[in-house]
Amino acid sequence: MKILGKITLLVMALGLLISGSAVAADDQDKSIFTLTPYVGGTFFDQDFDLDDGFTFGGRLGWQFLRSWRVEGDYGIADTDASETGTAFDIKHYGLDLVYDFAPGKKFNPYLLGGWAQFDADSEGMDTEHLNGWEVALGANWRLGGDNANYRALRFEVRDVIAELDATPAGSGATTHNFIATVGLQFGFGKSSRDTDLDGVRDRDDACADTPAGAVVDVAGCPNDADADGVYDGLDQCPETPMGATVDVAGCPSDSDSDGVLDGLDRCADTPAGATVDAAGCPLDSDGDGVYDGIDGCPDTPRHLQVNQAGCPIATTETEVQLLNTGQITTSQIVFASGSSRIDVAQSAILEEIGQTLSDWPALRIEVGGHTDNTGSAELNARLSESRAAAVRDHLLAIHPELDAARFTVKGYGEDTPVADNGTLEGRAANRRVEFTVLNTEVLKKEIEKRKLLER
């Protein structure tokens, strides 16, 4: 190998070492076209019988994909025949496909392969054409410049493979001819690399990680016209009112189904069916504590009590007694003598008591039976309990809305008189039934809540 070839290889080795040590990256757009003037040396196979020669030339490339380009090569090598000293100009033509391993990086190694041709020219001789194939390994070391029109040092070692039997003096041998070059590559044109596929090139994109499908402005930043946190283009409900809570699709929710969206609804737990104002809060036009829309009697006069449906109810003596004492006591239930059979015709009070207990469904009630002291204490205890049970069963029969689990039964016999058993009137008063509230704390809360529903 001649001294020129050794010097060329040394320069290339140093260049590759320096470029390989560069770790800074500039991961930007690639140029569309490249032009690379170069110098170097050509080292012919010994079967050619040619000296190593100085080489110069140029390459023109088209970057059709980010990592791929097509490139044409034209170079000239000055050399002499080893035995005769005849001067030759060896022209090299190449058409190759190039793959960049790190496009846009500071250090970018590449591999190429394609068609090659040598033309041998010498004074007084016809031009000899030798076709073959070529492969090369090289690298670019970027020097800077803007994102598209960059400059880079380019180092390459190329092997041109040809059969000598293509010439009249050919020996039939396959030859390997190496071309080592160093050049300066220039980039031209502007590519349209768009990593996040938003239509704005990376070099112009101020928001590089826009989600796919989002609508962006000229700077590449996503729009959110209704300011709900879901970008236009991804927002399935693009006209959501400002402040409304939305799901991942950008659509608002209405948890209490009152027609006012969550986030704008100031009364988020409105009962179903209630009429609300613009803020989502329920209306009560007649002020009875039952909301419009679920008020069965929306025009109730303000001095009347209402039931849970919002309709007026009559205040009975039994209800007043219940609210004031936590107990309803009555001697107006008539039983057959010595029996627990109720004389319904003479016991109208039972209907009123049943209705009162229906109006207060949260209360647990003990039905207690009491007798006078006529007869034995043991008989009176059994009789009082059976009468209490009979009253409970009768109430459940005439008011099926009552829950049997609310009621317990107890017979007190003659043990707790409220009047003198020595008189006829006293014994009548002692023959009574008492409905006693067991969960008085619930009654107190209900009273406080309703305030007897007086307004």
C-alpha positions in Angstrom: 0.0 0.0 0.0 1.4 3.4 -1.0 2.1 6.2 1.5 -1.0 8.1 0.2 -3.3 5.3 1.2 -1.7 4.9 4.6 -2.2 8.6 5.3 -5.8 8.5 4.1 -6.6 5.6 6.3 -5.0 7.3 9.3 -7.0 10.4 8.7 -10.2 8.4 8.5 -9.5 6.4 11.6 -8.8 9.6 13.6 -12.0 11.1 12.2 -14.1 8.1 13.2 -12.6 8.1 16.7 -13.3 11.8 17.2 -16.8 11.6 15.8 -17.6 8.5 17.8 -16.7 10.3 21.0 -19.3 13.0 20.4 -22.3 12.2 22.5 -24.3 15.4 22.1 -27.6 14.9 20.2 -29.5 17.2 17.9 -32.6 15.1 17.2 -34.2 17.4 14.7 -35.4 17.2 11.2 -33.3 15.7 8.4 -32.6 17.5 5.1 -34.3 16.3 2.0 -31.1 16.6 -0.2 -27.4 16.1 0.6 -24.3 17.0 -1.3 -20.9 15.6 -0.2 -17.6 16.6 -1.9 -14.9 14.3 -0.8 -11.2 13.3 -1.0 -9.4 10.1 -0.1 -7.7 7.1 -1.6 -8.5 4.1 -3.8 -6.8 0.8 -3.0 -7.1 -1.6 -5.9 -7.1 -5.4 -5.7 -3.7 -6.8 -6.6 -5.2 -8.6 -9.6 -5.8 -5.2 -11.2 -2.0 -4.5 -11.2 -2.7 -0.8 -10.3 -1.0 1.4 -7.7 -3.1 2.9 -4.9 -4.4 6.3 -6.1 -5.6 9.7 -4.8 -9.3 10.0 -5.1 -11.7 12.9 -5.2 -15.4 13.3 -6.2 -18.8 14.0 -4.9 -22.1 12.4 -3.8 -25.7 13.6 -4.2 -28.4 12.1 -2.0 -32.2 12.2 -1.6 -33.6 11.5 1.9 -37.0 10.0 1.1 -37.5 8.6 4.6 -36.0 9.7 7.9 -33.5 6.8 8.0 -33.3 6.0 4.2 -31.9 7.9 1.2 -30.9 7.1 -2.3 -27.4 8.4 -3.3 -25.4 8.7 -6.5 -21.5 8.8 -6.4 -19.0 10.0 -8.9 -15.3 9.9 -8.2 -11.9 9.9 -10.1 -8.7 8.1 -9.0 -5.3 8.9 -10.5 -3.1 5.8 -10.6 -0.4 4.0 -12.6 0.0 0.5 -13.8 2.4 -1.2 -11.4 4.6 -2.9 -14.0 4.5 -0.5 -17.0 3.9 2.8 -15.3 1.1 3.7 -17.7 -1.1 6.5 -16.2 -4.8 5.7 -15.7 -7.8 7.8 -14.7 -10.2 5.4 -12.9 -13.7 6.9 -12.8 -16.1 5.4 -10.2 -19.9 5.5 -10.5 -22.2 4.3 -7.8 -25.9 4.2 -7.2 -26.7 3.1 -3.6 -29.4 2.8 -0.9 -28.2 4.3 2.4 -29.6 3.5 5.9 -28.8 6.0 8.7 -28.7 4.3 12.1 -29.1 7.6 14.1 -30.7 10.2 11.9 -30.5 13.7 13.3 -28.0 12.7 16.0 -24.6 14.3 16.4 -23.0 11.0 15.5 -24.8 9.0 12.8 -23.3 5.8 11.5 -24.7 4.5 8.2 -24.6 1.4 5.9 -25.0 1.5 2.1 -25.1 -0.9 -0.8 -25.8 -0.8 -4.5 -24.5 -0.8 -8.1 -21.0 0.3 -9.0 -18.9 0.8 -12.2 -15.2 1.5 -12.9 -14.2 3.2 -16.1 -10.5 2.9 -16.9 -9.1 5.7 -19.2 -5.5 5.9 -20.5 -4.0 7.8 -23.4 -4.1 5.8 -26.6 -6.4 3.1 -25.2 -10.2 2.6 -25.3 -12.1 3.1 -22.1 -12.7 -0.2 -20.3 -16.0 -0.5 -18.3 -16.2 -2.8 -15.3 -19.5 -3.3 -13.5 -20.1 -4.7 -10.1 -21.6 -4.2 -6.7 -20.5 -2.1 -3.7 -21.0 -1.9 0.1 -19.8 0.7 2.5 -19.7 1.6 6.2 -19.4 5.2 7.3 -20.4 7.9 9.7 -21.5 11.5 9.8 -20.3 13.9 12.5 -22.6 16.9 12.6 -20.9 20.3 12.8 -24.0 22.4 13.5 -26.1 24.8 11.5 -29.9 25.0 11.6 -32.1 22.1 11.9 -32.6 21.4 8.2 -29.6 22.9 6.3 -26.8 21.3 8.4 -23.2 20.4 7.7 -21.3 17.3 8.7 -17.9 15.6 8.4 -18.4 12.3 6.5 -16.1 9.3 6.8 -16.5 6.2 4.7 -14.8 2.9 3.7 -16.3 1.4 0.5 -15.7 -2.0 -1.1 -16.3 -2.2 -4.8 -16.7 -5.8 -5.8 -16.1 -6.7 -9.5 -15.3 -9.7 -11.7 -12.2 -9.2 -13.8 -13.5 -11.5 -16.6 -15.6 -8.5 -17.7 -12.5 -7.2 -19.4 -10.5 -8.7 -22.3 -7.6 -9.2 -20.0 -9.7 -10.5 -17.2 -8.5 -13.4 -15.0 -12.0 -14.4 -13.9 -11.2 -13.4 -10.3 -13.5 -11.5 -7.9 -11.8 -8.4 -6.9 -12.3 -6.1 -3.8 -11.3 -2.5 -4.3 -11.5 -0.3 -1.3 -12.2 3.5 -1.4 -11.5 5.4 1.8 -12.8 9.0 1.8 -13.4 12.0 4.1 -15.8 14.7 3.0 -18.0 17.6 4.0 -21.7 16.9 3.7 -24.2 19.7 3.2 -27.9 19.4 3.7 -30.6 21.3 1.7 -34.3 21.6 1.8 -36.7 21.0 4.7 -38.2 17.8 5.8 -41.6 17.6 7.6 -40.8 15.5 10.6 -43.8 15.6 13.0 -43.3 13.2 15.9 -46.6 13.8 17.5 -48.5 13.9 14.2 -50.2 17.2 14.9 -49.4 18.8 11.5 -46.7 21.1 13.0 -43.0 20.2 12.4 -41.0 19.3 15.5 -38.7 22.3 15.0 -41.7 24.7 15.0 -43.8 22.7 17.6 -44.0 24.5 21.0 -45.9 21.5 22.5 -44.1 18.4 21.3 -46.2 15.7 23.0 -49.7 16.6 21.9 -52.0 13.6 22.1 -53.0 12.1 18.8 -56.2 13.6 17.4 -56.1 16.8 19.3 -56.6 20.1 17.4 -53.6 22.4 17.7 -52.8 26.1 16.9 -50.0 27.3 14.6 -47.5 26.7 17.4 -48.5 23.0 17.7 -50.3 23.5 21.1 -53.7 21.9 21.7 -56.9 23.9 21.9 -59.5 23.5 24.6 -62.4 25.9 23.5 -64.7 25.0 26.4 -61.8 24.9 29.0 -62.9 21.6 30.4 -59.4 20.0 30.4 -60.1 17.8 27.4 -58.6 19.0 24.1 -60.6 19.9 21.0 -60.6 17.0 18.6 -60.7 14.5 21.6 -63.6 16.3 23.3 -66.9 14.4 22.5 -68.9 17.3 24.1 -67.1 20.4 22.8 -69.5 23.0 24.2 -69.5 22.1 27.9 -70.5 25.1 30.1 -67.5 26.6 31.9 -67.0 25.0 35.3 -68.9 21.8 34.7 -67.2 18.5 35.8 -66.5 16.2 32.8 -65.3 12.6 32.2 -62.3 11.6 30.2 -64.3 12.1 27.0 -65.1 15.7 27.9 -68.7 15.1 28.6 -70.4 16.6 31.7 -72.2 14.6 34.4 -75.4 15.2 36.4 -75.3 12.9 39.4 -78.6 13.9 40.9 -80.3 14.1 37.4 -81.8 17.5 38.2 -80.7 19.1 34.9 -77.9 21.1 36.4 -74.4 19.8 35.6 -72.0 18.7 38.3 -69.5 21.4 39.1 -72.3 24.0 38.5 -74.8 22.4 40.9 -74.8 24.0 44.3 -77.2 21.4 45.7 -75.7 18.2 44.5 -78.0 15.7 46.3 -81.4 17.0 45.2 -84.0 14.2 45.5 -85.1 12.7 42.2 -88.1 14.6 40.6 -87.7 17.8 42.5 -87.8 21.1 40.6 -84.6 23.1 40.9 -83.5 26.7 40.1 -80.6 27.6 37.9 -78.1 26.8 40.6 -79.5 23.2 41.0 -81.2 23.9 44.3 -84.7 22.6 44.9 -87.7 24.9 45.1 -90.5 24.9 47.7 -93.1 27.4 46.5 -95.6 26.8 49.3 -92.9 26.5 52.0 -94.2 23.3 53.4 -90.8 21.5 53.5 -91.7 19.3 50.5 -90.0 20.2 47.3 -91.8 21.3 44.1 -92.0 18.5 41.7 -92.5 15.9 44.4 -95.1 17.9 46.4 -98.5 16.2 45.9 -100.3 19.4 47.1 -98.1 22.3 45.8 -100.5 25.1 47.0 -100.9 24.1 50.6 -101.9 27.1 52.8 -99.0 28.1 55.0 -100.8 27.5 58.4 -101.5 23.8 57.7 -99.5 20.7 58.6 -98.6 18.4 55.8 -97.6 14.7 55.4 -94.6 13.4 53.5 -96.3 13.9 50.2 -96.8 17.6 51.0 -100.6 17.4 51.6 -102.4 18.8 54.6 -103.1 16.4 57.5 -105.5 16.9 60.4 -104.0 17.2 63.8 -105.7 14.6 66.0 -105.8 14.2 69.7 -103.8 11.0 69.6 -101.0 12.7 67.6 -100.9 15.6 70.0 -100.6 13.0 72.9 -97.9 11.1 71.1 -95.8 14.2 70.4 -96.2 15.7 73.9 -95.7 12.5 76.0 -94.2 9.9 73.7 -97.2 7.7 74.4 -100.9 7.2 73.4 -103.2 6.0 76.2 -106.8 5.0 75.6 -109.6 3.4 77.5 -111.9 3.6 74.5 -111.1 0.2 73.1 -114.0 -2.1 74.1 -113.4 -5.8 74.7 -115.9 -8.5 75.5 -116.0 -9.2 79.2 -113.1 -11.4 80.3 -112.0 -11.7 76.7 -109.5 -10.3 74.2 -112.1 -10.0 71.4 -112.4 -6.4 70.3 -115.8 -4.8 69.9 -114.9 -3.0 66.7 -118.2 -1.1 66.4 -117.4 0.6 69.7 -113.7 1.1 69.2 -113.5 3.8 66.5 -110.4 5.2 68.2 -108.4 2.3 66.7 -108.6 3.9 63.2 -107.3 7.2 64.5 -104.4 5.5 66.3 -103.5 3.4 63.3 -103.4 6.5 61.1 -101.2 8.4 63.6 -98.7 5.5 63.8 -98.7 5.4 60.0 -97.7 9.1 59.8 -94.7 8.4 62.1 -93.1 5.3 60.5 -89.7 5.7 62.2 -91.1 5.0 65.7 -90.9 1.7 67.5 -93.9 1.1 69.6 -94.7 -1.1 72.6 -98.4 -2.1 72.8 -99.1 -2.5 76.6 -102.3 -4.0 78.0 -103.6 -3.1 81.5 -106.6 -4.3 83.6 -108.3 -3.4 86.8 -108.0 -5.7 89.9 -111.2 -7.7 89.3 -110.2 -11.3 89.3 -106.8 -13.0 90.0 -103.6 -11.2 89.3 -102.4 -14.1 87.2 -105.5 -14.1 85.1 -105.3 -10.4 84.6 -101.7 -10.6 83.4 -102.6 -13.1 80.7 -105.7 -11.2 79.7 -103.8 -7.9 79.4 -101.2 -9.4 77.2 -103.7 -11.2 74.9 -105.7 -7.9 74.6 -102.5 -6.0 73.7 -101.7 -8.6 71.0 -105.3 -8.4 69.7 -105.0 -4.6 69.3 -101.7 -4.9 67.5 -103.1 -7.5 65.1 -106.2 -5.4 64.4 -104.0 -2.3 63.6 -101.9 -4.3 61.2 -105.0 -5.6 59.5 -106.7 -2.3 58.9 -103.4 -0.5 58.1 -101.3 -2.8 56.0 -98.7 -0.1 55.5 -97.6 -0.6 59.1 -94.5 -2.7 59.6 -95.1 -5.5 62.1 -91.5 -5.4 63.1 -92.0 -2.0 64.7 -94.3 -3.4 67.4 -93.8 -5.4 70.6 -96.5 -6.5 73.0 -96.5 -6.6 76.8 -99.2 -7.4 79.4 -99.0 -5.4 82.7 -102.1 -6.9 84.3 -103.3 -4.9 87.3 -99.8 -3.9 88.4 -99.8 -0.2 87.1 -103.2 1.4 87.9 -103.7 5.1 87.0 -106.9 5.4 89.1 -108.7 4.1 92.2 -109.9 0.5 91.6 -112.4 1.1 94.4 -114.7 3.1 92.1 -116.4 2.2 88.9 -114.8 5.2 87.1 -111.4 4.2 88.4 -111.6 0.6 87.3 -112.7 1.8 83.8 -109.7 4.1 83.6 -107.4 1.2 84.6 -108.7 -1.0 81.8 -106.6 0.7 79.1 -104.1 0.1 76.2 -100.9 2.2 76.0 -98.8 2.8 72.9 -95.4 3.7 74.1 -92.5 5.0 72.0 -89.4 2.9 72.6 -86.9 5.0 70.5 -87.6 8.4 72.0 -84.5 9.9 70.6 -85.9 9.4 67.1 -89.1 11.0 68.2 -87.2 14.0 69.5 -85.3 14.4 66.2 -88.5 14.1 64.2 -90.2 16.7 66.3 -87.2 19.1 65.9 -87.2 18.4 62.2 -90.8 18.9 61.6 -91.5 21.5 64.2 -95.0 20.0 64.1 -94.9 21.2 60.5 -96.3 24.5 61.7 -95.3 27.6 59.7 
